[in-house]
Amino acid sequence: MPEDGNVSLLPTTDYGTVVPQNQSLVYAFDTTGEERNNQDVGYDGYNDEDELLKFGTSFGDDPSNDNYAYFLNTEGDIFERYKKYNGVEGNTPDTFSNTDRGANTQPDVEDINRDNTMNTIDSYFEYELDLTRQNLPESQADFDNIPNSNPLKEFLRDFKQTKRQLPNGENTDVRWYQFRIPVQGAHAKPVGGISDLRSVRFARIFLKEFTEPTIFRFGTLDLVRSDWRRYTQALDKNDPTPDDPQTDFSVGVIGTLENEGSYKRPPGIEPEELFNNNTVIQQNEQSLVVKVCNLESEDSKAVYKNISVDMRQFKRMRMFMHAEDNESGTVLENNDLVGFIRMGNDLTENYYQIEIPLEVSTSTSRAGLWY
């Protein structure tokens, strides 16, 4: 953008904003002081005065609503303090203090990966969650008995409800939900001709169709994976239909940190501890979750993990297993399922197999849940 702030000679887009005449080869400001302020005006290319001239006063003093404010340099509750933190006008000042800091040190550009190429390919997978009050459980009992008709059932993995005192002195119940969305499956909607996940570089979240102001708090947004992968080939060479399209088979994890209160670790297994200067922090201890629905009689599903271990160095192997019926309306009896483990060079020809019948866990103690 021009150092003097004169944007009258710049080309105008269909949205009424202005863009530079030449492509920038280096994403940096030209100088400091007033010249820098003239360039740090956000995506529309206008400062507040130019926005008022272009869009009028109907939208307030900041018609584009793009001004930046550091959360310690404003007033109000936590929502008001962070409301303008993602603003792009004035978010890279050359001077700062303890209560007024910038969000970054480079100009804001639409070239997200900053490779000096404006990518116009808009191909992606879309995952939609119907977040309504009717679909979100309001208690632990509701979470434990989510009906099959609820579109969120396959994605909800944990529920937390805690007491919280509000700034006005009132007490209320705060609910947190843990969602896990598989990146592959029938729920993944391809848009723009995308066919696979080999060239995914960005992710975005957007909300729509809300009829009243709604505030979302995200504890964490993570891309997670497991070292264990689903084995998609036939474990039985005589199986005429190894694909089993009617069988739903998923793999997940459950641990002491993210699922505290709803997960009990096996007996004798204690989490590792990280010793700091001032405290001792327990590390996460987690277990593999294998969920299968509509499994054919005498059929099997498996996960696998590639390892490089000399088994001759070990005398005993401990593997804790836990079976439970997680679907309402069905009854899982003892010995209906068999758990097995294969160790060898491959999973179909050269391996040792150990298997035991599984009993449904009904106890709530660590020793009673695992065997």
C-alpha positions as CSV (number, residue, x, y, z in Angstrom):
1,M,0.0,0.0,0.0
2,P,1.2,3.6,-0.6
3,E,3.3,5.1,2.2
4,D,1.4,8.4,2.0
5,G,-2.0,6.6,2.4
6,N,-3.3,7.9,-0.9
7,V,-5.4,5.0,-2.4
8,S,-7.2,7.0,-5.0
9,L,-5.1,5.7,-7.8
10,L,-5.4,2.0,-6.8
11,P,-7.7,-0.4,-8.7
12,T,-11.0,-1.1,-7.0
13,T,-12.5,-4.6,-6.7
14,D,-16.2,-5.6,-7.1
15,Y,-16.5,-5.4,-3.3
16,G,-15.5,-1.8,-3.2
17,T,-12.1,-2.4,-1.7
18,V,-8.7,-1.5,-3.2
19,V,-5.7,-3.7,-4.0
20,P,-2.0,-2.8,-4.7
21,Q,-1.0,-2.2,-8.3
22,N,2.0,-4.5,-8.2
23,Q,2.6,-7.8,-6.5
24,S,4.7,-7.7,-3.4
25,L,7.7,-10.0,-3.6
26,V,8.6,-9.4,0.1
27,Y,5.9,-9.5,2.7
28,A,7.1,-6.6,4.9
29,F,6.3,-3.0,5.6
30,D,8.4,-0.3,3.8
31,T,9.1,1.8,6.9
32,T,8.0,2.9,10.3
33,G,6.0,5.7,11.9
34,E,3.1,7.3,10.0
35,E,4.1,5.6,6.8
36,R,3.7,2.2,8.4
37,N,0.3,3.2,9.8
38,N,-0.8,4.0,6.3
39,Q,0.1,0.5,5.1
40,D,-1.3,-1.4,8.1
41,V,-4.9,-0.9,7.1
42,G,-6.1,-4.5,6.6
43,Y,-7.5,-6.4,3.7
44,D,-9.8,-3.6,2.3
45,G,-6.9,-1.1,1.9
46,Y,-8.9,1.6,3.7
47,N,-8.2,3.3,7.1
48,D,-11.2,4.4,9.1
49,E,-11.5,7.8,7.4
50,D,-11.5,6.2,3.9
51,E,-14.0,3.6,5.1
52,L,-16.4,6.3,6.2
53,L,-16.0,8.1,2.8
54,K,-16.6,4.8,0.9
55,F,-19.2,3.1,2.9
56,G,-20.9,5.9,4.9
57,T,-21.6,6.3,8.6
58,S,-24.4,3.8,8.8
59,F,-22.0,1.2,10.2
60,G,-20.4,3.3,12.9
61,D,-16.9,4.7,13.1
62,D,-15.3,1.5,11.7
63,P,-17.6,0.5,8.8
64,S,-15.4,-2.5,7.9
65,N,-15.3,-3.7,11.5
66,D,-11.7,-4.7,11.0
67,N,-9.9,-2.6,13.7
68,Y,-7.5,-4.4,16.0
69,A,-7.4,-4.1,19.8
70,Y,-5.1,-5.9,22.2
71,F,-7.1,-7.7,24.9
72,L,-5.4,-5.9,27.7
73,N,-6.0,-2.5,26.0
74,T,-9.8,-2.6,26.1
75,E,-12.6,-2.9,28.6
76,G,-15.4,-5.4,29.3
77,D,-15.7,-9.1,30.0
78,I,-13.5,-11.7,28.3
79,F,-15.7,-11.8,25.2
80,E,-15.5,-8.0,24.7
81,R,-11.8,-8.0,25.3
82,Y,-11.1,-10.6,22.6
83,K,-13.8,-9.4,20.1
84,K,-11.3,-7.3,18.1
85,Y,-8.2,-9.3,18.6
86,N,-8.5,-10.8,15.1
87,G,-8.8,-7.4,13.5
88,V,-6.4,-6.7,10.7
89,E,-6.2,-2.9,10.7
90,G,-3.5,-1.6,13.1
91,N,-2.5,-5.1,14.3
92,T,1.2,-4.7,13.6
93,P,2.4,-1.5,15.4
94,D,6.1,-0.7,15.5
95,T,6.0,0.2,19.1
96,F,4.3,-1.7,22.0
97,S,3.9,-1.8,25.7
98,N,2.8,-4.3,28.4
99,T,-0.9,-3.5,27.7
100,D,-0.7,-2.8,24.0
101,R,0.9,-5.3,21.7
102,G,0.6,-6.3,18.1
103,A,-0.8,-9.6,16.8
104,N,2.1,-10.2,14.3
105,T,5.0,-8.5,12.6
106,Q,4.1,-8.9,9.0
107,P,1.4,-7.4,6.8
108,D,-1.9,-9.3,6.5
109,V,-2.2,-11.0,3.1
110,E,-4.6,-13.4,1.5
111,D,-1.7,-15.6,0.5
112,I,-2.0,-17.7,3.7
113,N,1.1,-19.9,3.1
114,R,3.1,-16.8,1.8
115,D,4.5,-18.6,-1.3
116,N,3.8,-15.5,-3.5
117,T,1.1,-17.4,-5.4
118,M,-2.6,-16.7,-5.2
119,N,-4.1,-20.1,-5.1
120,T,-7.6,-20.2,-6.7
121,I,-8.3,-23.9,-6.3
122,D,-11.3,-24.2,-3.9
123,S,-11.4,-28.0,-3.3
124,Y,-12.0,-29.5,0.1
125,F,-13.8,-32.0,2.3
126,E,-16.7,-30.7,4.3
127,Y,-17.7,-32.1,7.7
128,E,-21.0,-30.7,9.0
129,L,-22.2,-30.9,12.6
130,D,-25.8,-30.0,13.5
131,L,-25.1,-28.1,16.7
132,T,-28.6,-27.5,18.2
133,R,-29.8,-27.5,21.8
134,Q,-31.9,-30.5,21.0
135,N,-28.9,-32.5,19.8
136,L,-26.5,-31.6,22.6
137,P,-27.0,-33.6,25.8
138,E,-27.5,-31.6,29.0
139,S,-26.5,-34.1,31.6
140,Q,-24.4,-37.2,32.0
141,A,-27.5,-39.4,31.8
142,D,-28.5,-37.8,28.5
143,F,-25.0,-38.4,27.1
144,D,-25.0,-42.0,28.2
145,N,-28.3,-42.6,26.4
146,I,-28.0,-40.6,23.2
147,P,-30.6,-41.9,20.7
148,N,-29.6,-43.4,17.4
149,S,-31.6,-40.6,15.7
150,N,-29.2,-37.9,17.0
151,P,-26.9,-36.9,14.2
152,L,-24.1,-36.0,16.7
153,K,-24.0,-39.5,18.3
154,E,-21.2,-40.9,16.1
155,F,-19.0,-37.8,16.8
156,L,-19.6,-37.1,20.6
157,R,-16.9,-38.9,22.6
158,D,-17.0,-37.3,26.1
159,F,-19.1,-35.0,28.2
160,K,-18.0,-32.9,31.2
161,Q,-20.2,-30.8,33.5
162,T,-18.7,-28.6,36.2
163,K,-19.9,-26.0,38.6
164,R,-18.8,-22.4,37.7
165,Q,-19.2,-19.1,39.6
166,L,-20.0,-16.3,37.2
167,P,-18.6,-12.8,37.6
168,N,-22.0,-11.6,38.9
169,G,-21.8,-14.1,41.7
170,E,-24.3,-16.6,40.3
171,N,-23.5,-20.3,40.1
172,T,-24.2,-22.3,37.0
173,D,-23.4,-25.6,35.3
174,V,-20.8,-25.4,32.5
175,R,-20.9,-28.2,29.9
176,W,-18.0,-29.2,27.7
177,Y,-18.3,-31.6,24.8
178,Q,-15.5,-33.6,23.1
179,F,-16.0,-34.3,19.4
180,R,-13.9,-36.6,17.3
181,I,-14.6,-36.4,13.6
182,P,-13.0,-39.0,11.3
183,V,-11.5,-37.4,8.2
184,Q,-12.8,-40.3,6.1
185,G,-16.2,-41.8,5.9
186,A,-19.6,-41.4,4.4
187,H,-20.0,-38.1,6.4
188,A,-17.1,-36.5,4.5
189,K,-18.6,-34.4,1.7
190,P,-16.2,-33.7,-1.2
191,V,-16.5,-30.2,-2.7
192,G,-14.7,-28.9,-5.8
193,G,-13.6,-32.2,-7.3
194,I,-11.3,-33.3,-4.5
195,S,-10.8,-37.0,-4.4
196,D,-8.4,-37.8,-1.5
197,L,-6.5,-36.3,1.4
198,R,-3.0,-36.3,-0.1
199,S,-2.8,-32.6,-0.7
200,V,-4.7,-31.0,2.2
201,R,-3.0,-27.8,3.4
202,F,-5.5,-25.7,5.3
203,A,-8.6,-26.0,7.5
204,R,-11.4,-23.6,8.2
205,I,-14.4,-23.4,10.5
206,F,-17.6,-21.5,9.8
207,L,-20.9,-21.3,11.5
208,K,-24.3,-20.6,9.8
209,E,-28.1,-20.7,10.3
210,F,-28.0,-19.4,13.9
211,T,-31.1,-17.4,15.0
212,E,-29.7,-15.9,18.2
213,P,-26.3,-14.7,19.4
214,T,-24.2,-17.8,20.4
215,I,-20.8,-18.0,21.9
216,F,-18.6,-21.0,21.5
217,R,-15.5,-21.8,23.6
218,F,-13.0,-24.2,22.1
219,G,-10.7,-25.9,24.6
220,T,-8.5,-27.2,21.9
221,L,-8.6,-27.9,18.1
222,D,-6.3,-30.7,17.1
223,L,-5.6,-33.0,14.3
224,V,-5.0,-36.3,16.1
225,R,-3.9,-39.7,14.9
226,S,-3.0,-43.1,16.3
227,D,-0.1,-45.3,15.7
228,W,-2.6,-48.1,15.2
229,R,-4.3,-48.3,11.8
230,R,-7.3,-50.2,10.6
231,Y,-6.5,-53.4,8.8
232,T,-8.7,-53.3,5.6
233,Q,-7.7,-56.6,4.1
234,A,-9.4,-59.9,4.7
235,L,-8.1,-61.7,7.9
236,D,-9.8,-64.9,6.7
237,K,-8.7,-66.0,3.2
238,N,-12.0,-67.9,2.8
239,D,-14.2,-64.9,3.5
240,P,-16.3,-64.3,0.4
241,T,-17.1,-60.6,1.3
242,P,-14.1,-59.1,3.1
243,D,-15.2,-55.5,2.5
244,D,-18.3,-55.9,4.8
245,P,-20.0,-52.7,3.9
246,Q,-22.6,-53.2,6.6
247,T,-20.0,-53.3,9.3
248,D,-19.1,-50.0,11.0
249,F,-15.5,-50.2,12.3
250,S,-13.7,-47.3,13.9
251,V,-10.6,-46.7,16.0
252,G,-10.0,-44.1,18.7
253,V,-8.3,-43.4,22.0
254,I,-9.3,-42.6,25.5
255,G,-7.0,-41.2,28.1
256,T,-6.6,-39.8,31.6
257,L,-6.2,-36.2,30.6
258,E,-8.9,-35.6,28.0
259,N,-11.3,-38.1,29.5
260,E,-10.8,-37.7,33.3
261,G,-13.7,-39.2,35.2
262,S,-14.9,-41.4,32.4
263,Y,-11.7,-43.5,32.0
264,K,-10.0,-45.8,34.5
265,R,-6.5,-47.0,33.6
266,P,-5.7,-50.7,34.0
267,P,-4.5,-52.0,37.5
268,G,-0.8,-51.6,38.0
269,I,-0.4,-49.0,35.2
270,E,0.6,-45.6,36.5
271,P,1.2,-42.6,34.3
272,E,4.7,-41.3,33.9
273,E,5.6,-38.1,35.8
274,L,7.5,-35.1,34.6
275,F,9.5,-33.4,37.3
276,N,9.6,-29.6,37.0
277,N,11.3,-27.1,39.3
278,N,8.1,-26.3,41.1
279,T,5.8,-29.3,40.6
280,V,5.3,-32.8,39.3
281,I,3.1,-33.2,36.2
282,Q,1.5,-36.5,35.4
283,Q,1.7,-37.4,31.7
284,N,-1.2,-38.7,29.7
285,E,-2.0,-42.5,29.9
286,Q,-4.4,-43.7,27.2
287,S,-5.8,-46.8,25.8
288,L,-6.9,-47.9,22.3
289,V,-10.6,-47.9,21.6
290,V,-11.8,-50.3,18.9
291,K,-15.5,-50.0,18.1
292,V,-17.4,-52.3,15.8
293,C,-21.1,-52.5,14.9
294,N,-23.0,-55.1,12.8
295,L,-20.1,-57.5,12.8
296,E,-20.9,-60.7,11.0
297,S,-20.9,-64.0,12.8
298,E,-17.4,-65.5,13.1
299,D,-16.0,-62.5,11.3
300,S,-13.1,-60.4,12.6
301,K,-11.8,-56.9,12.4
302,A,-8.3,-55.7,13.4
303,V,-5.9,-52.8,13.8
304,Y,-2.2,-53.1,13.2
305,K,1.0,-51.3,14.1
306,N,4.4,-51.7,12.5
307,I,7.1,-52.2,15.2
308,S,10.8,-53.3,15.3
309,V,11.2,-55.2,18.5
310,D,13.2,-58.3,19.3
311,M,10.6,-60.4,21.2
312,R,13.2,-62.8,22.4
313,Q,14.3,-60.2,24.9
314,F,11.0,-60.4,26.8
315,K,9.6,-63.2,29.0
316,R,6.0,-62.0,29.4
317,M,3.7,-59.7,27.6
318,R,0.9,-57.9,29.4
319,M,-2.2,-56.8,27.4
320,F,-5.2,-55.4,29.2
321,M,-8.6,-55.8,27.4
322,H,-12.0,-54.4,28.3
323,A,-15.3,-55.2,26.5
324,E,-18.6,-53.3,26.9
325,D,-21.8,-52.8,25.0
326,N,-22.1,-49.2,24.0
327,E,-25.3,-49.4,22.0
328,S,-28.7,-49.1,23.5
329,G,-31.2,-51.9,22.7
330,T,-28.6,-54.6,22.2
331,V,-27.3,-57.1,24.7
332,L,-23.7,-58.3,24.6
333,E,-23.2,-61.5,26.5
334,N,-20.0,-63.0,27.9
335,N,-17.9,-64.9,25.4
336,D,-19.8,-63.4,22.4
337,L,-16.6,-61.8,21.4
338,V,-13.0,-63.0,21.2
339,G,-10.0,-60.8,21.5
340,F,-6.8,-61.8,19.7
341,I,-3.4,-60.5,19.0
342,R,-1.1,-61.6,16.1
343,M,2.7,-61.1,16.2
344,G,4.9,-61.9,13.3
345,N,6.3,-60.8,10.0
346,D,2.9,-60.3,8.5
347,L,-0.8,-60.7,9.6
348,T,-1.9,-63.5,7.2
349,E,0.9,-66.0,6.8
350,N,3.7,-65.8,9.3
351,Y,2.6,-64.9,12.8
352,Y,1.8,-66.2,16.3
353,Q,-1.8,-65.7,17.5
354,I,-3.1,-65.5,21.0
355,E,-6.8,-65.2,21.7
356,I,-9.1,-65.2,24.7
357,P,-12.9,-65.0,25.0
358,L,-14.0,-61.6,26.3
359,E,-16.3,-61.0,29.3
360,V,-18.5,-57.9,29.5
361,S,-17.1,-55.5,32.1
362,T,-19.8,-54.5,34.6
363,S,-17.6,-53.3,37.5
364,T,-16.6,-49.7,38.2
365,S,-13.2,-50.5,39.8
366,R,-9.9,-50.6,37.9
367,A,-9.4,-54.3,38.7
368,G,-12.9,-55.2,37.7
369,L,-12.9,-53.4,34.4
370,W,-9.8,-54.9,32.9
371,Y,-8.6,-58.4,32.6
